[in-house]
Amino acid sequence: MAIGSAAVALLCIVCAVFAGWIAPHNPFDLATLELSDSMLPPAWMVAGTTKYLLGTDEQGRDVLSALMYGARISLFVGGASVLLSLLIGVGLGLVSGYAGGRIDALIMRVCDVMLSFPSILIALLIAGVGHALFPNAHDSLAFGVLIVAIALPGWVQYARAVRGSTMVERHKEYVQAARVIGVAPLRIMMKHVLPNVMGPVLVLSTIQVATAILAEATLSFLGVGVSPTSPSLGTFINEGNKQLFSGAWWLVIFPGTMLVLIALSINLFGDWLRDALNPRLR
């Protein structure tokens, strides 16, 4: 199961990263699009053609190529948002667990407030405010707003996990010895405590990537995600949903299947990694 999920995840990542070389067509090159090829079914159906294995959309774009390019955007946004969440959450968790007292209480109360709201609502609020403040934002700024919208609700999980591990580590002999010889608290946290609390963070990051990709797809499906000029899997699902009752089922099924494969394979790999790093299960 672990090898299979890792292989599927790796295949999806390779197809997304190298879409410019692997994809049979460039779905965003207007000069290569033919409206006469629009709404073609998959190759194995009547009226289908091997030129477009998974069919085309209403603009004549190759669905297979569009999935590769869309997956690249989804993976980029998901990975970047998790990285930002990790930086914020690990930093606050270290400070909270090591300092304790009022600082710990303040950070944990902020976490409690964040957890009292559904993460998707927080992401929708941030994305909506960002688009309202920058209505004419270009693609790079739109990506930034989306990454921040997904990252801010996600740092809480890191902060709570790192805080618990740090509270255990700070009472161990090597930390006490560092304090006795006068090592600065920041150096103790970064050099001694941080490497010993990164195990759970690694596992959590793997699972959070899948969660972030699904969050990005949800926001894009609702119309507050990436720009339509750089569509992701969520945007494709939204556009395909409009054509669903016209019989063009492939415009929804294939992007949805791609999204499920990516999220499921990453989650299964994260579960395997959690068990592999747990000494009690060895």
N, C-alpha and C positions, 0 to 999 in steps of 0.2 A: 504493500500500500504506500509506504513512504517513498520507495523508488519510483513508483508510478506517478504519484502526485508531484514529486520533484521534477520528473521528466516532462509532465504536462505543463507545469509552471515554467520550466526552462524553455520549452518549445514556444509557448505564448510570448515570453519575454524576448526571445531571439527574433521571432516574426515581427514583433512590434519595434524593436530597436533597429533592425535592419530592413524595415519596410521599404525604404527607398531602393534597395537592391533586390529584395525578394519578391515584392508585389508585382504582379504581371502588368498592372497599369498604375498611373498616377491619377487618382480620382479627383484631385484638385487642380489639375492642369486643364483649363477650359478649352485649350486648343485641341485637345485629344478627345473631347467628349462629343458623342453623336446622339442627338435627340431621337434619331430613328432607332437607336438601340435601347431606348428607355423601356422600363418595366418588362424586361425579358425574364422568364423564369429560370430556375437552375438548369444546368446542362442535361440532366437525366429526364427532364420533362419535355413534353411536346412543345415545340417552338423555342426550346432552349438551345444553346450553342456552347461548344467547348471553349470558345473565346472568353466566356464569362461563366466560370464553373458554378458560382452561387447566384447567378442572375445579376440584374441591374436595378437601379432605382429610377424614379421619375425623371432624373436628369441624365440618365444614361451612364451613371457611374458604376464601375465594377464593385459589387458588394464585397467580394473577397479582399480586394485591395483596400477598400474603405475600412474594413474591419481591422486590417493590419495597422493602418494609419491611426484609426480611432483608438485602438488598444495602446498605441504608443503614448498618446495624450493622456489616457486614463492612468497608465502606469506612472508617467512622469508626475502628474498631479498627486496621485496617491503616495508615491515615494517621497516627494518633496514635503508634503503635509505631515507625513509621519516623522521625517527628519526634524522638522520644526517643532512638532509636539514633543519629540524625544529631548531636544535641547532645553526646552522650557521646563518640561516635567522632571527630568533628571536633576536639573539645577535646583529647582524649588524643593524637590524631594530630599536632596542631600542637605540643603540648608535646614529644612524642617526637622529631619531626623537627627542631625548632629547638634543643632543649637537647642532645640526643645523650647520649653517655656512659652512665652507669649508669641514668639515668632512661629513656633510650631502650631499653636492654636489658631493664629491668624490665617496661615496658609491652608490649614485643614478646613477652616470654616469657609474659605473661598471655594475649596474643592466640594464641600457639601452643597453650596449654592449652585455650583456648576452641575452637579449630579442631579439636582432637583428638577432640571429642565431637560427635555429630550434633546440629544445632541443635534438632531436634524433641524430642530427649531432654532437652535443657536446658530447653526450654519446658515440657515435661510435668512435670519436676521442680519448677520454680518454681510452675507453676499448681497442682500437687498440694499443695505446702507452703502456698501461699496459701489454698487452700480448707480445708486442715486447721487453719490458724491462725484463720481467720475462717469457721467453718461456717455461721453465720447471717448472713453478709454480705448487705447489700442490693445492688441491681443496680449502683449506681455504684461500689462497692468491688470488685465482681466484674469490672467493666470495667477498673478500674485494675490488678488482679492479672493479667488477661489481657494488657493492654498491656505491662506490665513483663516478663511471661514471653516475649513475642515480641521485645521490644526488646533485651533483654540479649544474646541470641546474635547479634544483627544489627549491633552497634556495631563489631565487629572489622573488617568490610569497609571501613567508613569510616575507621577509624584507620589501617589499612595504606595505603589510597589517599592519604589526606592526608599521612601521614608521608613517603611517597616524593616527593610534589610539594613538600613543605616543605623537604626536604633539598636539592632543586635550587634553590629560591628563596632559601634563606638565604645562598647563596654569590654571589648577584648583586649588582650595583653599588648598587642602590637600598637594599638591606638593609645593606650595608657602610657606606654614607653615613649612614644613620639611626643606626647604632651609633656612628660617629665623632662625631656632633653630640650624643650623649648621650641619645637617645630610649630610654625604658624598654623592656625586652624584651617585656613584655605588650602595650604599645602597638604595637610593631613587628609582633607576630604578628597582632593583631586588625585593625590599620589597613592594613598593607602586605602581609603574607603571605597572610592569609585570603582577600581578594578574588581573588588570583591562583591559588588552588588550588580554587576552588569549581566550576570547569567539570566535572571528573570526578565531583564530589560530586552535581551536578545530574543527570547521567546515571544514576549509581548509585542515587540516590533513586527515580527513576522505576521502575527495575527492582525495587528493594527493596519498593516498594508492592505489586506483584503477588505477590512472595514472601511478604510479611506477610499478605496476604489469604488466600493458600493455607494458611499456617500457622494462621491463626485458624480457617479452615474445618476443618482437620485436628483441632485441639484441640476444637472444638465437636462434631465428629463422634464423637470419642472420649469425650465427656461431661464434659470439664474446661474447656469454654469459657464462653460467656456464659450467663446464667440462662435457663432454659426460658421464663420470662415475657417475655423479649426475645430470641427466637430469631434466629439468623443463618442464612446459606445452609448452613453446615455442619450446623447443628441440623436444618434441613429435610431435608437429604440423609439424615441419620441416621434421622429419623422415617419418611421415605419408603422407606428400605431395609427397614424392618420390614413394609411393605405390598407389597413388590415381587412376591412370589410369589403374592399374592392377585389379581394382574392390574392393580393400580393403578400402572402404570409411570410415569405422568405425575408422580407425587410424587417420583420420583428423577431422571427425565430432565430436567425443566425446571429445577430448582435446579442440577443439575450443569452443564447447558448455560449457564446464567447465570453460574456461577462460572468456567467455561472462557472464555467471551466476555470477561469483565472482565479476567482474568489475561492472556489472549493479546493482547488489544488494547493493554493497558498495556505488555506486554513488546515488542510490535512498535513501539509509539511510542518506547519507550526505545532500541531498536536504531537507529531513524531519527535520534533526537536525538544519539546517540553518533556516528553518521557525519556528521551535519550540523555538529557542533562539532569534528570532527577536521580540522585544516588540511591534513593530508597527503592527504586524500581529495577536496579541492576542485580 
